[in-house]
Amino acid sequence: IAVVHTSASVQLYKNGIPISGSFTSGYNGPVHNSNEPLLLGAYKFLSGNFGMHYYGTIDELRFWSKALTVDEINNRLTNPLVGDESGLVAYYDMNQNDFGDGIIIQNKALITGSQLNGIAVGSTSSPSYILSCVQGTNIIDHKKHDFVVFPNPAIDVIQLETDRFSTATYKIYNNIGQLIDHGEIKNYCGQNKINVSRFTSGLYNLVLIINNSNMHTLFIKK
């Protein structure tokens, strides 16, 4: 599957063949910078709620800063990339042998490299993947976690707000998948805070383990 977005059109390809279609609503235009996280397989409504979820698995993700031609799509359809192709900004071939929670998913696009590495989040046998992002501000991870971390970015302390648990175990991973901190957190009496003052500046993945289920979000340490 390939999607080519230009200021004039959005074209879907399946196995290198253009698929006809039309907008059910809205319009297309230039791609603008945004503080919203990139979402695949879900739609965020104006209300802030999410729907239209994709049910299935996704492999071999490639992101480009230019619109590919039909010939470029077909020439690369079944071939692995080198990583230095013109316009390639992120490339995840998912060919690593490792699996499980906290495993690094390597970005093989040379222009962005490890700053866009991904992190596996989920069970040992069935992880899901989240993408990192270039360090910025106001990061909100809209995975289905039902808890909020603030302030984000943080300087010395992060605080959790949720009604999903009274006590949970937490783990914090850095951008290359190293476990930086872990412990227990309680959702009452001011014990819902984690001291991150000793962390170096960067992007971190916070994982909460509740009744053998994992929830996660990203935060930035200034």
C-alpha positions as CSV (number, residue, x, y, z in Angstrom):
1,I,0.0,0.0,0.0
2,A,1.3,3.5,-0.9
3,V,-0.3,6.9,-0.4
4,V,1.0,9.9,-2.3
5,H,-0.1,13.3,-1.0
6,T,0.4,16.4,-3.0
7,S,-1.2,19.9,-2.8
8,A,-3.6,18.8,-5.6
9,S,-4.5,15.2,-4.8
10,V,-4.2,12.2,-2.6
11,Q,-3.6,8.9,-4.5
12,L,-3.8,5.4,-3.1
13,Y,-1.9,2.5,-4.6
14,K,-2.2,-1.2,-4.0
15,N,0.6,-3.4,-5.3
16,G,1.7,-0.5,-7.5
17,I,-1.7,0.0,-9.1
18,P,-3.6,3.3,-8.6
19,I,-6.9,2.8,-6.8
20,S,-9.8,5.1,-7.8
21,G,-11.8,6.9,-5.1
22,S,-13.1,10.2,-3.9
23,F,-13.2,12.2,-0.6
24,T,-16.3,11.5,1.5
25,S,-15.6,14.8,3.3
26,G,-12.9,17.4,3.7
27,Y,-10.3,18.4,1.1
28,N,-6.6,18.0,0.4
29,G,-3.9,20.6,0.4
30,P,-0.3,21.1,1.3
31,V,1.1,19.2,4.3
32,H,1.8,21.6,7.2
33,N,3.9,21.2,10.3
34,S,1.9,20.2,13.4
35,N,2.2,19.4,17.1
36,E,-0.2,16.5,16.6
37,P,1.4,13.1,16.6
38,L,1.5,10.9,13.5
39,L,-1.4,8.4,13.6
40,L,-1.7,5.3,11.5
41,G,-4.9,3.3,11.6
42,A,-7.0,5.7,13.6
43,Y,-8.8,9.0,13.0
44,K,-9.0,11.9,15.5
45,F,-12.3,13.7,15.3
46,L,-12.7,17.4,16.1
47,S,-14.1,16.4,19.5
48,G,-10.8,14.9,20.4
49,N,-12.1,11.3,20.3
50,F,-10.7,8.6,18.1
51,G,-12.4,6.2,15.8
52,M,-12.3,4.4,12.4
53,H,-9.6,2.1,13.8
54,Y,-7.6,-0.2,11.5
55,Y,-7.7,-3.9,12.7
56,G,-4.7,-5.8,11.4
57,T,-0.9,-5.7,11.2
58,I,1.4,-3.3,9.4
59,D,4.9,-4.1,8.2
60,E,7.7,-2.2,6.3
61,L,7.0,1.5,6.9
62,R,8.5,4.2,4.6
63,F,8.0,7.9,4.9
64,W,9.1,10.3,2.2
65,S,9.4,14.1,2.0
66,K,8.5,14.1,-1.7
67,A,5.7,12.7,-3.9
68,L,6.9,9.4,-5.5
69,T,6.0,8.7,-9.1
70,V,4.3,5.5,-10.3
71,D,7.6,4.2,-11.6
72,E,9.4,4.9,-8.3
73,I,6.7,3.1,-6.3
74,N,6.8,0.1,-8.6
75,N,10.6,-0.1,-8.7
76,R,10.8,-0.2,-4.9
77,L,7.6,-2.2,-4.3
78,T,9.3,-5.5,-3.3
79,N,12.9,-4.3,-2.9
80,P,14.5,-3.2,0.4
81,L,15.9,0.3,0.5
82,V,19.5,1.3,1.0
83,G,18.5,4.2,3.3
84,D,20.1,7.0,1.4
85,E,17.4,7.4,-1.2
86,S,16.5,11.0,-2.1
87,G,13.6,12.2,0.1
88,L,13.5,9.2,2.4
89,V,13.0,10.6,6.0
90,A,12.0,7.4,7.9
91,Y,12.3,3.7,7.1
92,Y,11.3,0.8,9.4
93,D,11.8,-2.6,7.7
94,M,10.8,-4.6,10.9
95,N,13.4,-7.2,10.1
96,Q,15.0,-7.4,13.6
97,N,15.0,-10.8,15.3
98,D,14.2,-9.2,18.7
99,F,10.6,-8.9,19.9
100,G,8.8,-7.8,23.1
101,D,8.3,-4.8,25.2
102,G,11.0,-2.1,25.0
103,I,12.8,-3.4,22.0
104,I,14.2,-0.7,19.7
105,I,12.8,-0.5,16.2
106,Q,15.6,0.9,14.0
107,N,15.0,3.8,11.6
108,K,17.2,3.0,8.6
109,A,16.8,6.3,6.8
110,L,20.3,7.8,7.0
111,I,19.2,11.4,7.0
112,T,17.3,11.1,10.3
113,G,18.9,8.0,11.8
114,S,18.4,7.0,15.5
115,Q,16.5,10.2,16.4
116,L,13.5,8.6,14.8
117,N,14.0,5.1,16.2
118,G,10.9,3.3,17.5
119,I,10.1,1.4,20.6
120,A,8.1,-1.8,21.0
121,V,5.3,-1.5,23.5
122,G,3.2,-4.5,24.5
123,S,3.4,-8.1,25.6
124,T,6.5,-10.2,25.1
125,S,4.9,-12.2,22.2
126,S,2.6,-9.5,20.7
127,P,4.2,-6.1,20.8
128,S,2.9,-3.0,19.1
129,Y,5.2,-0.3,17.8
130,I,5.4,3.4,18.5
131,L,7.5,5.9,16.6
132,S,9.7,8.3,18.3
133,C,9.9,11.9,17.2
134,V,12.3,14.8,16.8
135,Q,12.6,16.5,20.2
136,G,10.1,19.4,20.4
137,T,7.4,20.5,22.8
138,N,3.8,19.7,23.7
139,I,4.0,16.0,22.9
140,I,0.8,14.1,23.5
141,D,0.7,10.4,22.8
142,H,-2.9,9.4,21.9
143,K,-2.5,5.7,22.3
144,K,-5.3,4.0,24.2
145,H,-3.9,4.5,27.6
146,D,-6.5,6.5,29.5
147,F,-3.9,8.4,31.6
148,V,-2.2,11.8,31.3
149,V,1.3,12.9,32.2
150,F,2.1,16.5,33.0
151,P,3.9,18.8,32.7
152,N,5.1,17.7,29.3
153,P,7.9,18.8,28.7
154,A,9.0,18.3,32.3
155,I,12.0,19.7,34.2
156,D,12.2,17.8,37.5
157,V,8.9,15.9,38.2
158,I,6.1,14.3,36.1
159,Q,2.7,13.7,37.6
160,L,0.1,11.1,36.4
161,E,-3.6,11.8,36.3
162,T,-6.0,8.8,35.8
163,D,-8.9,6.9,37.2
164,R,-7.7,3.5,35.9
165,F,-5.7,2.3,38.9
166,S,-4.8,2.9,42.6
167,T,-1.3,1.3,42.4
168,A,0.8,0.4,39.4
169,T,4.3,-0.5,38.4
170,Y,6.1,1.8,36.0
171,K,9.1,1.6,33.7
172,I,10.8,4.4,31.9
173,Y,12.9,3.8,28.7
174,N,15.1,6.3,26.9
175,N,15.1,6.8,23.2
176,I,17.5,3.9,22.5
177,G,15.4,1.5,24.6
178,Q,17.5,1.4,27.8
179,L,15.6,1.0,31.0
180,I,16.3,4.2,33.0
181,D,14.0,3.9,36.0
182,H,11.3,1.7,37.4
183,G,9.2,1.5,40.5
184,E,5.7,1.6,42.0
185,I,3.4,4.6,41.7
186,K,0.1,5.2,43.7
187,N,-2.8,7.3,42.5
188,Y,-3.5,9.0,45.8
189,C,-2.1,11.2,48.5
190,G,0.4,13.0,46.3
191,Q,2.2,9.7,45.5
192,N,1.4,10.0,41.7
193,K,4.6,11.8,40.9
194,I,7.9,10.5,39.5
195,N,11.2,12.4,39.9
196,V,13.0,12.8,36.6
197,S,15.4,15.6,37.6
198,R,18.4,13.3,37.1
199,F,17.4,12.3,33.6
200,T,19.3,13.8,30.7
201,S,17.4,16.0,28.3
202,G,15.5,13.9,25.7
203,L,12.5,11.8,24.8
204,Y,11.3,9.1,27.2
205,N,8.7,6.3,27.0
206,L,6.7,5.7,30.2
207,V,5.1,2.3,30.5
208,L,2.5,1.5,33.2
209,I,1.9,-2.2,34.1
210,I,-1.6,-2.8,35.5
211,N,-2.9,-6.3,36.0
212,N,-0.4,-7.7,33.4
213,S,-1.5,-5.1,30.9
214,N,0.7,-2.3,29.6
215,M,-0.2,1.4,28.9
216,H,2.3,3.9,27.6
217,T,2.9,7.5,26.8
218,L,5.8,9.7,25.7
219,F,7.2,12.7,27.6
220,I,10.1,15.1,27.1
221,K,12.7,15.9,29.8
222,K,14.1,19.4,29.3
